């Protein structure tokens, strides 16, 4: 355990200018190993015990906590480095810290556990955070941004609370504003073409409000913006992050004895 604790402390979530060697990144600081709160506990605190049921109304605290939990993890995953290190339970917002028996807690085993069963209860909202973690890692496995070159951050707008960056042919857009949603928000994109959303923190599967239509396509315009050669306009709801990918439509034409597949 001591060796594991040392490894966790050596890992940093600071963004590097260059990545000469693979650099794993993680969210949820390792202080949860020694009795401090996890990320989700810091965001929601005591309401994790009373308001995570799907049968109860969604409170502002839980709404904020779940939204930021997904966004923080995705931001770290996309910008951090070439690896992803997750401490068990953090993927679904485990409500308690991990504390092994010691003199300071009267040798108690109470917190020496991980409640992995929380994601299996469909009456609890932990399932949505677990679904998002699965979607995020599946998306990365498909498009491979972790082994792509360093991301280019084209926008960090303090007033709008918007962050935009590109990595591995994907465009990451974050709106951290608590109340403002932005229709037709202009962002810069290096590669021209048509883009579609491949990951959305606000989808129903991820416990969101489904404010984005997953069938929407975004078309770039030949206009330099924020240091990028092209731009497009998107709708970004408050406290939502989305990842878009260059989209290619496949048209299949069949003739007697011949089949043509055209990319448009």
Number of C-alpha atoms within 10 A of each C-alpha: 7 6 7 8 13 11 11 18 11 7 15 16 17 11 14 13 8 9 12 7 8 11 18 17 22 21 23 19 17 21 15 17 18 12 16 16 21 24 23 22 20 12 20 21 17 11 14 21 12 8 18 19 16 13 10 11 10 14 12 9 14 20 15 15 21 24 23 21 21 26 21 17 20 23 17 17 24 26 23 24 28 20 15 16 13 14 14 12 20 23 21 24 28 23 23 24 23 21 20 19 13 10 8 10 13 8 11 13 13 11 16 13 13 15 12 12 9 19 20 11 11 12 14 16 24 27 21 23 24 22 16 24 20 15 18 21 15 13 15 17 11 8 17 16 23 23 14 13 13 21 21 15 17 18 17 13 11 10 7 15 16 21 19 22 22 23 20 17 17 23 25 23 22 24 23 23 17 15 10 14 17 17 11 11 12 14 22 25 27 19 16 15 18 18 21 20 21 18 20 26 31 22 19 12 17 24 20 16 13 15 15 17 11 13 8 11 15 20 17 20 17 14 12 14 18 16 14 16 16 20 24 21 16 17 15 22 23 21 24 26 26 23 23 20 20 18 17 13 9 10 11 10 10 10 7 5 5 7 10 10 10 11 10 9
